[in-house]
Amino acid sequence: MASLSVISWNIEHFSAGGGIDDRTRPARQRRVQRVADLLKQETPDVFGIREVEGKAVFERFTRDLPD
């Protein structure tokens, strides 16, 4: 019997940019990297990240998780 692993994560205001306050940009970029690293470690068959803001996070995930 085959199994299916799924990760679904609701991350409020998940943005790779700095938003209004550019002082937060490095912390937000590290947050994106931590999530990508976790997904690589867990290797789910399917994952969903909700409340992503902007295309920067999507582009980062498609670059870091091409498969």
All heavy atoms as TSV, in Angstrom:
chain	resi	resn	atom	element	x	y	z
A	1	MET	N	N	0.841	-1.172	0.000
A	1	MET	CA	C	0.000	0.000	0.000
A	1	MET	C	C	0.894	1.246	0.000
A	1	MET	O	O	1.804	1.355	0.807
A	1	MET	CB	C	-0.910	-0.009	1.223
A	1	MET	CG	C	-1.751	1.235	1.321
A	1	MET	SD	S	-2.832	1.278	2.752
A	1	MET	CE	C	-4.145	0.235	2.184
A	2	ALA	N	N	0.612	2.190	-0.868
A	2	ALA	CA	C	1.378	3.432	-0.958
A	2	ALA	C	C	0.814	4.460	0.019
A	2	ALA	O	O	-0.368	4.440	0.356
A	2	ALA	CB	C	1.311	3.980	-2.372
A	3	SER	N	N	1.675	5.333	0.471
A	3	SER	CA	C	1.231	6.397	1.372
A	3	SER	C	C	1.403	7.748	0.678
A	3	SER	O	O	2.154	7.886	-0.289
A	3	SER	CB	C	2.019	6.372	2.673
A	3	SER	OG	O	3.372	6.637	2.413
A	4	LEU	N	N	0.708	8.723	1.180
A	4	LEU	CA	C	0.750	10.082	0.647
A	4	LEU	C	C	1.008	11.027	1.806
A	4	LEU	O	O	0.294	10.991	2.813
A	4	LEU	CB	C	-0.582	10.426	-0.025
A	4	LEU	CG	C	-0.736	11.857	-0.540
A	4	LEU	CD1	C	0.168	12.070	-1.751
A	4	LEU	CD2	C	-2.185	12.119	-0.901
A	5	SER	N	N	2.030	11.856	1.691
A	5	SER	CA	C	2.313	12.832	2.755
A	5	SER	C	C	1.936	14.232	2.269
A	5	SER	O	O	2.211	14.610	1.135
A	5	SER	CB	C	3.779	12.785	3.163
A	5	SER	OG	O	4.610	13.141	2.089
A	6	VAL	N	N	1.286	14.978	3.156
A	6	VAL	CA	C	0.789	16.315	2.830
A	6	VAL	C	C	1.182	17.263	3.950
A	6	VAL	O	O	1.055	16.937	5.130
A	6	VAL	CB	C	-0.754	16.314	2.687
A	6	VAL	CG1	C	-1.270	17.721	2.411
A	6	VAL	CG2	C	-1.189	15.356	1.588
A	7	ILE	N	N	1.675	18.445	3.574
A	7	ILE	CA	C	1.918	19.524	4.528
A	7	ILE	C	C	1.076	20.709	4.085
A	7	ILE	O	O	1.128	21.112	2.926
A	7	ILE	CB	C	3.398	19.937	4.582
A	7	ILE	CG1	C	4.245	18.829	5.186
A	7	ILE	CG2	C	3.573	21.238	5.382
A	7	ILE	CD1	C	5.730	19.134	5.220
A	8	SER	N	N	0.306	21.247	4.998
A	8	SER	CA	C	-0.476	22.449	4.748
A	8	SER	C	C	-0.147	23.436	5.858
A	8	SER	O	O	-0.228	23.098	7.034
A	8	SER	CB	C	-1.968	22.116	4.763
A	8	SER	OG	O	-2.720	23.286	4.546
A	9	TRP	N	N	0.239	24.628	5.470
A	9	TRP	CA	C	0.742	25.588	6.448
A	9	TRP	C	C	0.123	26.951	6.186
A	9	TRP	O	O	0.266	27.508	5.104
A	9	TRP	CB	C	2.244	25.671	6.303
A	9	TRP	CG	C	3.011	26.234	7.447
A	9	TRP	CD1	C	2.549	26.977	8.494
A	9	TRP	CD2	C	4.407	26.120	7.648
A	9	TRP	NE1	N	3.559	27.325	9.328
A	9	TRP	CE2	C	4.728	26.806	8.824
A	9	TRP	CE3	C	5.429	25.502	6.937
A	9	TRP	CZ2	C	6.019	26.902	9.317
A	9	TRP	CZ3	C	6.711	25.603	7.420
A	9	TRP	CH2	C	6.999	26.283	8.593
A	10	ASN	N	N	-0.548	27.506	7.161
A	10	ASN	CA	C	-1.116	28.850	7.061
A	10	ASN	C	C	-0.140	29.815	7.729
A	10	ASN	O	O	-0.017	29.832	8.953
A	10	ASN	CB	C	-2.481	28.906	7.744
A	10	ASN	CG	C	-3.138	30.257	7.576
A	10	ASN	OD1	O	-2.584	31.179	6.986
A	10	ASN	ND2	N	-4.335	30.381	8.090
A	11	ILE	N	N	0.542	30.582	6.920
A	11	ILE	CA	C	1.548	31.515	7.424
A	11	ILE	C	C	1.034	32.924	7.178
A	11	ILE	O	O	0.997	33.385	6.053
A	11	ILE	CB	C	2.907	31.319	6.719
A	11	ILE	CG1	C	3.375	29.886	6.913
A	11	ILE	CG2	C	3.925	32.319	7.216
A	11	ILE	CD1	C	4.633	29.543	6.179
A	12	GLU	N	N	0.624	33.581	8.235
A	12	GLU	CA	C	0.024	34.903	8.112
A	12	GLU	C	C	1.020	35.921	7.554
A	12	GLU	O	O	2.135	36.045	8.048
A	12	GLU	CB	C	-0.484	35.371	9.478
A	12	GLU	CG	C	-1.224	36.678	9.407
A	12	GLU	CD	C	-1.782	37.089	10.752
A	12	GLU	OE1	O	-1.614	36.344	11.737
A	12	GLU	OE2	O	-2.376	38.158	10.814
A	13	HIS	N	N	0.599	36.620	6.499
A	13	HIS	CA	C	1.409	37.687	5.889
A	13	HIS	C	C	2.806	37.194	5.523
A	13	HIS	O	O	3.807	37.809	5.883
A	13	HIS	CB	C	1.488	38.907	6.803
A	13	HIS	CG	C	0.156	39.412	7.229
A	13	HIS	ND1	N	-0.780	39.865	6.330
A	13	HIS	CD2	C	-0.419	39.504	8.451
A	13	HIS	CE1	C	-1.862	40.240	6.979
A	13	HIS	NE2	N	-1.677	40.022	8.269
A	14	PHE	N	N	2.879	36.090	4.808
A	14	PHE	CA	C	4.156	35.472	4.448
A	14	PHE	C	C	4.718	36.175	3.225
A	14	PHE	O	O	4.300	35.950	2.108
A	14	PHE	CB	C	3.945	33.990	4.185
A	14	PHE	CG	C	5.216	33.201	4.063
A	14	PHE	CD1	C	6.217	33.309	5.015
A	14	PHE	CD2	C	5.407	32.341	3.013
A	14	PHE	CE1	C	7.377	32.564	4.930
A	14	PHE	CE2	C	6.555	31.585	2.915
A	14	PHE	CZ	C	7.542	31.712	3.866
A	15	SER	N	N	5.675	37.054	3.450
A	15	SER	CA	C	6.251	37.877	2.396
A	15	SER	C	C	7.766	37.775	2.421
A	15	SER	O	O	8.366	37.686	3.483
A	15	SER	CB	C	5.846	39.340	2.616
A	15	SER	OG	O	6.586	40.195	1.786
A	16	ALA	N	N	8.387	37.767	1.240
A	16	ALA	CA	C	9.852	37.746	1.180
A	16	ALA	C	C	10.425	39.151	1.190
A	16	ALA	O	O	11.607	39.342	1.408
A	16	ALA	CB	C	10.326	37.017	-0.067
A	17	GLY	N	N	9.597	40.128	0.914
A	17	GLY	CA	C	10.068	41.508	0.869
A	17	GLY	C	C	10.049	42.160	2.231
A	17	GLY	O	O	9.711	41.556	3.231
A	18	GLY	N	N	10.431	43.414	2.246
A	18	GLY	CA	C	10.484	44.141	3.497
A	18	GLY	C	C	9.201	44.842	3.853
A	18	GLY	O	O	9.066	45.370	4.939
A	19	GLY	N	N	8.248	44.864	2.912
A	19	GLY	CA	C	6.996	45.554	3.189
A	19	GLY	C	C	7.247	47.034	3.401
A	19	GLY	O	O	8.094	47.637	2.770
A	20	ILE	N	N	6.546	47.611	4.324
A	20	ILE	CA	C	6.671	49.040	4.605
A	20	ILE	C	C	8.009	49.332	5.286
A	20	ILE	O	O	8.632	50.352	5.046
A	20	ILE	CB	C	5.500	49.516	5.495
A	20	ILE	CG1	C	4.185	49.364	4.725
A	20	ILE	CG2	C	5.685	50.940	5.956
A	20	ILE	CD1	C	2.945	49.565	5.556
A	21	ASP	N	N	8.455	48.438	6.112
A	21	ASP	CA	C	9.666	48.642	6.901
A	21	ASP	C	C	10.782	47.741	6.364
A	21	ASP	O	O	10.806	46.547	6.628
A	21	ASP	CB	C	9.373	48.319	8.365
A	21	ASP	CG	C	10.561	48.589	9.280
A	21	ASP	OD1	O	11.635	48.965	8.775
A	21	ASP	OD2	O	10.392	48.400	10.490
A	22	ASP	N	N	11.714	48.298	5.595
A	22	ASP	CA	C	12.780	47.498	4.990
A	22	ASP	C	C	13.742	46.908	6.012
A	22	ASP	O	O	14.535	46.042	5.675
A	22	ASP	CB	C	13.568	48.330	3.974
A	22	ASP	CG	C	12.834	48.432	2.646
A	22	ASP	OD1	O	11.946	47.588	2.397
A	22	ASP	OD2	O	13.139	49.333	1.868
A	23	ARG	N	N	13.677	47.342	7.274
A	23	ARG	CA	C	14.526	46.739	8.313
A	23	ARG	C	C	14.162	45.284	8.550
A	23	ARG	O	O	14.970	44.515	9.049
A	23	ARG	CB	C	14.420	47.534	9.612
A	23	ARG	CG	C	15.006	48.944	9.508
A	23	ARG	CD	C	14.764	49.703	10.777
A	23	ARG	NE	N	13.311	49.881	10.926
A	23	ARG	CZ	C	12.702	50.263	12.031
A	23	ARG	NH1	N	13.402	50.500	13.114
A	23	ARG	NH2	N	11.410	50.406	12.077
A	24	THR	N	N	12.940	44.897	8.180
A	24	THR	CA	C	12.501	43.518	8.408
A	24	THR	C	C	12.838	42.595	7.232
A	24	THR	O	O	12.644	41.390	7.335
A	24	THR	CB	C	10.981	43.459	8.658
A	24	THR	OG1	O	10.305	43.914	7.483
A	24	THR	CG2	C	10.598	44.294	9.867
A	25	ARG	N	N	13.345	43.144	6.122
A	25	ARG	CA	C	13.603	42.335	4.929
A	25	ARG	C	C	14.506	41.132	5.203
A	25	ARG	O	O	14.147	40.010	4.819
A	25	ARG	CB	C	14.192	43.190	3.815
A	25	ARG	CG	C	14.422	42.420	2.521
A	25	ARG	CD	C	15.022	43.305	1.437
A	25	ARG	NE	N	14.221	44.470	1.188
A	25	ARG	CZ	C	13.246	44.544	0.279
A	25	ARG	NH1	N	12.982	43.491	-0.454
A	25	ARG	NH2	N	12.579	45.646	0.099
A	26	PRO	N	N	15.668	41.261	5.851
A	26	PRO	CA	C	16.512	40.076	6.091
A	26	PRO	C	C	15.800	39.002	6.909
A	26	PRO	O	O	15.925	37.811	6.613
A	26	PRO	CB	C	17.724	40.626	6.843
A	26	PRO	CG	C	17.785	42.066	6.444
A	26	PRO	CD	C	16.343	42.488	6.297
A	27	ALA	N	N	15.044	39.388	7.914
A	27	ALA	CA	C	14.330	38.407	8.736
A	27	ALA	C	C	13.275	37.679	7.912
A	27	ALA	O	O	13.100	36.468	8.041
A	27	ALA	CB	C	13.680	39.090	9.934
A	28	ARG	N	N	12.585	38.404	7.060
A	28	ARG	CA	C	11.569	37.768	6.213
A	28	ARG	C	C	12.211	36.831	5.211
A	28	ARG	O	O	11.692	35.753	4.949
A	28	ARG	CB	C	10.735	38.826	5.505
A	28	ARG	CG	C	9.796	39.549	6.437
A	28	ARG	CD	C	9.091	40.679	5.718
A	28	ARG	NE	N	8.240	41.384	6.634
A	28	ARG	CZ	C	6.934	41.497	6.472
A	28	ARG	NH1	N	6.345	40.944	5.456
A	28	ARG	NH2	N	6.222	42.158	7.346
A	29	GLN	N	N	13.344	37.203	4.655
A	29	GLN	CA	C	14.032	36.328	3.708
A	29	GLN	C	C	14.525	35.058	4.402
A	29	GLN	O	O	14.459	33.969	3.830
A	29	GLN	CB	C	15.174	37.075	3.029
A	29	GLN	CG	C	14.670	38.136	2.070
A	29	GLN	CD	C	15.771	38.996	1.493
A	29	GLN	OE1	O	16.876	39.059	2.008
A	29	GLN	NE2	N	15.457	39.674	0.410
A	30	ARG	N	N	14.990	35.190	5.628
A	30	ARG	CA	C	15.405	34.000	6.396
A	30	ARG	C	C	14.203	33.101	6.679
A	30	ARG	O	O	14.316	31.875	6.664
A	30	ARG	CB	C	16.095	34.401	7.693
A	30	ARG	CG	C	17.505	34.931	7.497
A	30	ARG	CD	C	18.240	35.072	8.813
A	30	ARG	NE	N	17.573	35.942	9.769
A	30	ARG	CZ	C	17.729	37.272	9.835
A	30	ARG	NH1	N	18.544	37.884	8.993
A	30	ARG	NH2	N	17.098	37.971	10.747
A	31	ARG	N	N	13.051	33.701	6.920
A	31	ARG	CA	C	11.834	32.923	7.185
A	31	ARG	C	C	11.465	32.091	5.955
A	31	ARG	O	O	11.134	30.912	6.076
A	31	ARG	CB	C	10.695	33.866	7.546
A	31	ARG	CG	C	9.429	33.179	7.958
A	31	ARG	CD	C	8.403	34.206	8.369
A	31	ARG	NE	N	7.226	33.542	8.899
A	31	ARG	CZ	C	6.045	34.121	8.988
A	31	ARG	NH1	N	5.881	35.366	8.608
A	31	ARG	NH2	N	5.025	33.462	9.468
A	32	VAL	N	N	11.541	32.699	4.786
A	32	VAL	CA	C	11.265	31.963	3.550
A	32	VAL	C	C	12.242	30.793	3.417
A	32	VAL	O	O	11.850	29.673	3.075
A	32	VAL	CB	C	11.353	32.892	2.323
A	32	VAL	CG1	C	11.278	32.093	1.025
A	32	VAL	CG2	C	10.253	33.943	2.363
A	33	GLN	N	N	13.514	31.034	3.708
A	33	GLN	CA	C	14.521	29.982	3.600
A	33	GLN	C	C	14.256	28.854	4.592
A	33	GLN	O	O	14.394	27.678	4.254
A	33	GLN	CB	C	15.924	30.549	3.813
A	33	GLN	CG	C	17.025	29.542	3.542
A	33	GLN	CD	C	16.996	29.044	2.114
A	33	GLN	OE1	O	17.006	29.833	1.185
A	33	GLN	NE2	N	16.951	27.734	1.936
A	34	ARG	N	N	13.858	29.189	5.808
A	34	ARG	CA	C	13.566	28.151	6.811
A	34	ARG	C	C	12.408	27.264	6.368
A	34	ARG	O	O	12.449	26.041	6.539
A	34	ARG	CB	C	13.260	28.788	8.166
A	34	ARG	CG	C	14.478	29.299	8.898
A	34	ARG	CD	C	14.198	29.611	10.360
A	34	ARG	NE	N	12.988	30.382	10.601
A	34	ARG	CZ	C	12.935	31.715	10.663
A	34	ARG	NH1	N	14.031	32.436	10.484
A	34	ARG	NH2	N	11.799	32.332	10.911
A	35	VAL	N	N	11.382	27.868	5.786
A	35	VAL	CA	C	10.244	27.077	5.313
A	35	VAL	C	C	10.669	26.181	4.161
A	35	VAL	O	O	10.338	24.991	4.125
A	35	VAL	CB	C	9.070	27.992	4.909
A	35	VAL	CG1	C	7.971	27.193	4.225
A	35	VAL	CG2	C	8.518	28.720	6.133
A	36	ALA	N	N	11.440	26.713	3.215
A	36	ALA	CA	C	11.928	25.901	2.092
A	36	ALA	C	C	12.801	24.757	2.596
A	36	ALA	O	O	12.684	23.618	2.122
A	36	ALA	CB	C	12.696	26.772	1.099
A	37	ASP	N	N	13.658	25.036	3.564
A	37	ASP	CA	C	14.524	23.986	4.124
A	37	ASP	C	C	13.697	22.888	4.798
A	37	ASP	O	O	13.993	21.704	4.660
A	37	ASP	CB	C	15.520	24.573	5.128
A	37	ASP	CG	C	16.593	25.420	4.465
A	37	ASP	OD1	O	16.757	25.348	3.223
A	37	ASP	OD2	O	17.273	26.164	5.204
A	38	LEU	N	N	12.654	23.283	5.535
A	38	LEU	CA	C	11.793	22.302	6.187
A	38	LEU	C	C	11.100	21.427	5.147
A	38	LEU	O	O	11.031	20.210	5.297
A	38	LEU	CB	C	10.753	22.983	7.069
A	38	LEU	CG	C	9.759	22.005	7.691
A	38	LEU	CD1	C	10.377	21.319	8.890
A	38	LEU	CD2	C	8.485	22.691	8.051
A	39	LEU	N	N	10.603	22.038	4.079
A	39	LEU	CA	C	9.931	21.261	3.043
A	39	LEU	C	C	10.893	20.287	2.370
A	39	LEU	O	O	10.529	19.156	2.059
A	39	LEU	CB	C	9.292	22.196	2.019
A	39	LEU	CG	C	8.096	22.995	2.535
A	39	LEU	CD1	C	7.697	24.063	1.532
A	39	LEU	CD2	C	6.932	22.070	2.838
A	40	LYS	N	N	12.132	20.709	2.155
A	40	LYS	CA	C	13.143	19.808	1.584
A	40	LYS	C	C	13.410	18.639	2.532
A	40	LYS	O	O	13.557	17.494	2.098
A	40	LYS	CB	C	14.451	20.552	1.328
A	40	LYS	CG	C	14.396	21.506	0.167
A	40	LYS	CD	C	15.734	22.214	0.047
A	40	LYS	CE	C	15.681	23.340	-0.939
A	40	LYS	NZ	N	16.950	24.076	-1.001
A	41	GLN	N	N	13.468	18.915	3.815
A	41	GLN	CA	C	13.740	17.892	4.823
A	41	GLN	C	C	12.589	16.886	4.921
A	41	GLN	O	O	12.803	15.682	5.003
A	41	GLN	CB	C	13.976	18.551	6.167
A	41	GLN	CG	C	14.187	17.594	7.314
A	41	GLN	CD	C	14.332	18.332	8.637
A	41	GLN	OE1	O	14.660	19.510	8.682
A	41	GLN	NE2	N	14.065	17.633	9.716
A	42	GLU	N	N	11.374	17.386	4.929
A	42	GLU	CA	C	10.198	16.528	5.106
A	42	GLU	C	C	9.796	15.812	3.815
A	42	GLU	O	O	9.127	14.788	3.879
A	42	GLU	CB	C	9.015	17.358	5.621
A	42	GLU	CG	C	9.228	17.918	7.012
A	42	GLU	CD	C	9.350	16.823	8.057
A	42	GLU	OE1	O	8.641	15.812	7.976
A	42	GLU	OE2	O	10.189	16.994	8.967
A	43	THR	N	N	10.159	16.340	2.669
A	43	THR	CA	C	9.836	15.795	1.338
A	43	THR	C	C	8.379	15.327	1.207
A	43	THR	O	O	8.116	14.166	0.890
A	43	THR	CB	C	10.794	14.641	0.952
A	43	THR	OG1	O	10.639	13.565	1.873
A	43	THR	CG2	C	12.227	15.097	0.901
A	44	PRO	N	N	7.423	16.234	1.424
A	44	PRO	CA	C	6.028	15.836	1.263
A	44	PRO	C	C	5.700	15.609	-0.218
A	44	PRO	O	O	6.344	16.180	-1.101
A	44	PRO	CB	C	5.256	17.038	1.808
A	44	PRO	CG	C	6.150	18.200	1.509
A	44	PRO	CD	C	7.546	17.666	1.724
A	45	ASP	N	N	4.698	14.786	-0.473
A	45	ASP	CA	C	4.224	14.602	-1.838
A	45	ASP	C	C	3.479	15.844	-2.322
A	45	ASP	O	O	3.537	16.196	-3.499
A	45	ASP	CB	C	3.303	13.385	-1.919
A	45	ASP	CG	C	4.048	12.105	-1.576
A	45	ASP	OD1	O	5.104	11.852	-2.187
A	45	ASP	OD2	O	3.587	11.368	-0.692
A	46	VAL	N	N	2.783	16.479	-1.392
A	46	VAL	CA	C	2.006	17.681	-1.694
A	46	VAL	C	C	2.196	18.661	-0.550
A	46	VAL	O	O	2.216	18.270	0.614
A	46	VAL	CB	C	0.488	17.349	-1.805
A	46	VAL	CG1	C	-0.326	18.607	-2.055
A	46	VAL	CG2	C	0.243	16.307	-2.881
A	47	PHE	N	N	2.352	19.959	-0.887
A	47	PHE	CA	C	2.367	20.959	0.178
A	47	PHE	C	C	1.599	22.186	-0.264
A	47	PHE	O	O	1.496	22.487	-1.447
A	47	PHE	CB	C	3.789	21.324	0.626
A	47	PHE	CG	C	4.598	22.131	-0.352
A	47	PHE	CD1	C	4.524	23.514	-0.366
A	47	PHE	CD2	C	5.449	21.508	-1.243
A	47	PHE	CE1	C	5.276	24.265	-1.251
A	47	PHE	CE2	C	6.208	22.238	-2.130
A	47	PHE	CZ	C	6.120	23.624	-2.140
A	48	GLY	N	N	1.037	22.869	0.715
A	48	GLY	CA	C	0.316	24.108	0.467
A	48	GLY	C	C	0.750	25.141	1.494
A	48	GLY	O	O	0.812	24.847	2.681
A	49	ILE	N	N	1.070	26.318	0.998
A	49	ILE	CA	C	1.426	27.441	1.875
A	49	ILE	C	C	0.374	28.519	1.624
A	49	ILE	O	O	0.220	28.988	0.504
A	49	ILE	CB	C	2.829	27.998	1.550
A	49	ILE	CG1	C	3.892	26.907	1.605
A	49	ILE	CG2	C	3.175	29.166	2.456
A	49	ILE	CD1	C	4.131	26.340	2.971
A	50	ARG	N	N	-0.343	28.885	2.669
A	50	ARG	CA	C	-1.418	29.868	2.527
A	50	ARG	C	C	-1.011	31.210	3.122
A	50	ARG	O	O	-0.173	31.279	3.995
A	50	ARG	CB	C	-2.683	29.338	3.192
A	50	ARG	CG	C	-3.181	28.064	2.510
A	50	ARG	CD	C	-4.491	27.559	3.072
A	50	ARG	NE	N	-4.563	27.443	4.513
A	50	ARG	CZ	C	-4.126	26.404	5.210
A	50	ARG	NH1	N	-3.526	25.414	4.612
A	50	ARG	NH2	N	-4.270	26.373	6.513
A	51	GLU	N	N	-1.667	32.245	2.633
A	51	GLU	CA	C	-1.449	33.639	3.028
A	51	GLU	C	C	-0.060	34.123	2.624
A	51	GLU	O	O	0.605	34.860	3.354
A	51	GLU	CB	C	-1.713	33.859	4.517
A	51	GLU	CG	C	-3.184	33.668	4.863
A	51	GLU	CD	C	-3.561	34.285	6.192
A	51	GLU	OE1	O	-3.047	35.382	6.515
A	51	GLU	OE2	O	-4.377	33.674	6.900
A	52	VAL	N	N	0.364	33.723	1.437
A	52	VAL	CA	C	1.613	34.219	0.859
A	52	VAL	C	C	1.317	35.559	0.188
A	52	VAL	O	O	0.329	35.685	-0.526
A	52	VAL	CB	C	2.163	33.210	-0.174
A	52	VAL	CG1	C	3.327	33.792	-0.934
A	52	VAL	CG2	C	2.566	31.920	0.515
A	53	GLU	N	N	2.165	36.539	0.426
A	53	GLU	CA	C	1.974	37.863	-0.158
A	53	GLU	C	C	3.051	38.129	-1.201
A	53	GLU	O	O	4.240	38.075	-0.903
A	53	GLU	CB	C	2.040	38.938	0.919
A	53	GLU	CG	C	0.907	38.830	1.916
A	53	GLU	CD	C	0.998	39.880	3.001
A	53	GLU	OE1	O	1.999	40.607	3.075
A	53	GLU	OE2	O	0.054	39.957	3.794
A	54	GLY	N	N	2.625	38.399	-2.411
A	54	GLY	CA	C	3.552	38.770	-3.469
A	54	GLY	C	C	4.157	37.575	-4.184
A	54	GLY	O	O	4.107	36.442	-3.727
A	55	LYS	N	N	4.743	37.858	-5.339
A	55	LYS	CA	C	5.300	36.786	-6.155
A	55	LYS	C	C	6.714	36.385	-5.739
A	55	LYS	O	O	7.209	35.343	-6.158
A	55	LYS	CB	C	5.282	37.176	-7.623
A	55	LYS	CG	C	6.199	38.321	-7.990
A	55	LYS	CD	C	6.107	38.621	-9.470
A	55	LYS	CE	C	7.127	39.675	-9.827
A	55	LYS	NZ	N	7.132	39.932	-11.259
A	56	ALA	N	N	7.371	37.153	-4.890
A	56	ALA	CA	C	8.749	36.843	-4.497
A	56	ALA	C	C	8.849	35.500	-3.783
A	56	ALA	O	O	9.774	34.730	-4.032
A	56	ALA	CB	C	9.322	37.948	-3.618
A	57	VAL	N	N	7.888	35.192	-2.922
A	57	VAL	CA	C	7.905	33.914	-2.204
A	57	VAL	C	C	7.666	32.770	-3.184
A	57	VAL	O	O	8.364	31.757	-3.154
A	57	VAL	CB	C	6.861	33.883	-1.071
A	57	VAL	CG1	C	6.785	32.506	-0.442
A	57	VAL	CG2	C	7.192	34.921	-0.019
A	58	PHE	N	N	6.700	32.926	-4.080
A	58	PHE	CA	C	6.427	31.891	-5.085
A	58	PHE	C	C	7.678	31.631	-5.929
A	58	PHE	O	O	8.058	30.483	-6.143
A	58	PHE	CB	C	5.266	32.321	-5.977
A	58	PHE	CG	C	5.018	31.379	-7.113
A	58	PHE	CD1	C	4.347	30.191	-6.898
A	58	PHE	CD2	C	5.463	31.680	-8.386
A	58	PHE	CE1	C	4.122	29.303	-7.949
A	58	PHE	CE2	C	5.246	30.808	-9.437
A	58	PHE	CZ	C	4.573	29.619	-9.220
A	59	GLU	N	N	8.321	32.703	-6.397
A	59	GLU	CA	C	9.525	32.544	-7.208
A	59	GLU	C	C	10.638	31.855	-6.424
A	59	GLU	O	O	11.365	31.019	-6.958
A	59	GLU	CB	C	9.992	33.893	-7.730
A	59	GLU	CG	C	9.057	34.463	-8.777
A	59	GLU	CD	C	9.374	35.889	-9.163
A	59	GLU	OE1	O	10.205	36.556	-8.486
A	59	GLU	OE2	O	8.787	36.368	-10.145
A	60	ARG	N	N	10.758	32.183	-5.161
A	60	ARG	CA	C	11.789	31.557	-4.325
A	60	ARG	C	C	11.527	30.067	-4.152
A	60	ARG	O	O	12.428	29.248	-4.273
A	60	ARG	CB	C	11.814	32.260	-2.968
A	60	ARG	CG	C	12.813	31.738	-1.983
A	60	ARG	CD	C	14.186	32.345	-2.248
A	60	ARG	NE	N	15.138	31.873	-1.297
A	60	ARG	CZ	C	15.553	32.562	-0.246
A	60	ARG	NH1	N	15.104	33.767	-0.019
A	60	ARG	NH2	N	16.443	32.044	0.566
A	61	PHE	N	N	10.263	29.711	-3.893
A	61	PHE	CA	C	9.921	28.299	-3.735
A	61	PHE	C	C	10.132	27.525	-5.036
A	61	PHE	O	O	10.636	26.412	-5.012
A	61	PHE	CB	C	8.484	28.115	-3.263
A	61	PHE	CG	C	8.305	28.317	-1.782
A	61	PHE	CD1	C	7.189	28.938	-1.299
A	61	PHE	CD2	C	9.241	27.863	-0.873
A	61	PHE	CE1	C	6.991	29.126	0.068
A	61	PHE	CE2	C	9.058	28.036	0.490
A	61	PHE	CZ	C	7.934	28.670	0.955
A	62	THR	N	N	9.736	28.093	-6.164
A	62	THR	CA	C	9.919	27.372	-7.425
A	62	THR	C	C	11.385	27.233	-7.770
A	62	THR	O	O	11.785	26.253	-8.408
A	62	THR	CB	C	9.158	28.033	-8.593
A	62	THR	OG1	O	9.568	29.387	-8.728
A	62	THR	CG2	C	7.661	27.968	-8.365
A	63	ARG	N	N	12.200	28.169	-7.338
A	63	ARG	CA	C	13.644	28.053	-7.560
A	63	ARG	C	C	14.274	27.033	-6.607
A	63	ARG	O	O	15.058	26.177	-7.013
A	63	ARG	CB	C	14.319	29.424	-7.368
A	63	ARG	CG	C	15.808	29.392	-7.698
A	63	ARG	CD	C	16.511	30.695	-7.400
A	63	ARG	NE	N	16.636	30.845	-5.947
A	63	ARG	CZ	C	16.308	31.934	-5.284
A	63	ARG	NH1	N	15.838	32.984	-5.904
A	63	ARG	NH2	N	16.441	31.989	-3.973
A	64	ASP	N	N	13.906	27.098	-5.322
A	64	ASP	CA	C	14.501	26.215	-4.313
A	64	ASP	C	C	13.912	24.815	-4.296
A	64	ASP	O	O	14.544	23.874	-3.832
A	64	ASP	CB	C	14.355	26.827	-2.910
A	64	ASP	CG	C	15.205	28.064	-2.723
A	64	ASP	OD1	O	16.051	28.358	-3.588
A	64	ASP	OD2	O	15.023	28.743	-1.696
A	65	LEU	N	N	12.677	24.671	-4.770
A	65	LEU	CA	C	11.983	23.376	-4.763
A	65	LEU	C	C	11.465	23.076	-6.178
A	65	LEU	O	O	10.259	23.004	-6.404
A	65	LEU	CB	C	10.822	23.415	-3.765
A	65	LEU	CG	C	11.184	23.788	-2.331
A	65	LEU	CD1	C	9.943	24.169	-1.542
A	65	LEU	CD2	C	11.928	22.650	-1.674
A	66	PRO	N	N	12.342	22.874	-7.141
A	66	PRO	CA	C	11.899	22.731	-8.533
A	66	PRO	C	C	11.061	21.485	-8.806
A	66	PRO	O	O	10.299	21.451	-9.770
A	66	PRO	CB	C	13.198	22.681	-9.315
A	66	PRO	CG	C	14.216	22.179	-8.346
A	66	PRO	CD	C	13.781	22.724	-7.003
A	67	ASP	N	N	11.193	20.466	-7.975
A	67	ASP	CA	C	10.438	19.235	-8.221
A	67	ASP	C	C	9.118	19.262	-7.506
A	67	ASP	O	O	8.326	18.404	-7.581
A	67	ASP	CB	C	11.241	18.011	-7.775
A	67	ASP	CG	C	12.514	17.866	-8.615
A	67	ASP	OD1	O	12.513	18.255	-9.770
A	67	ASP	OD2	O	13.508	17.354	-8.047
